[in-house]
Structure formats: C-alpha cells, structure tokens
Amino acid sequence: MGVDYDPKGDMVVDVKDDGDCDVKYKGQKMDYDTYVDEMEDRATRNQQGKSITTSSIGTFSGFGEGTLKKPYKLNK
C-alpha cells in the first residue's frame, strides 16, 4: 500500500508459532480485534486526507463572554 499506518511505532504485534498473537499499544496489552479496528480507522482517515494518528475534533475554547460579536449586539 505504501503507507505506514503506525508511523510512531506505538503498536506492536507479536505473532507466535501457534498463530496466536499478542498486541501492545504504547506498552499496554490490546485485543487483536481492537488493533484491526484501529488500523481500519487509520486507513479511512488517511483516505479522507486526515491525520493518521490523531482523531481530534478540536480544542475546547471555554465559557465566558469571549470576543465574538453577538448578532443582537452588532448595531449598538
């Protein structure tokens, strides 16, 4: 495919002689099905032109008055 879906090397798959495998993500044990799901998500995000390793939807800007002009305050 030509795309490295784990550029940081966070996921490690250890295939055993009997065909079973151990999967670790950042040193923590992970279920193989979860690993496959994550790789599918990364491939989908890559196809959509998004970041492979992050799925952040943005940052929280907080509560308060802020600096945006409210439509009802524009003409005052």
Buried (B, 14 or more C-beta within 10 A) or exposed (E): EEEEBBEEEEBBEEEEEEEEEEBBBEEEEBEEEEBEEBBEEBBEBBEEEEEBEEEEEEEEEEEEEEEEEEEEEEEE
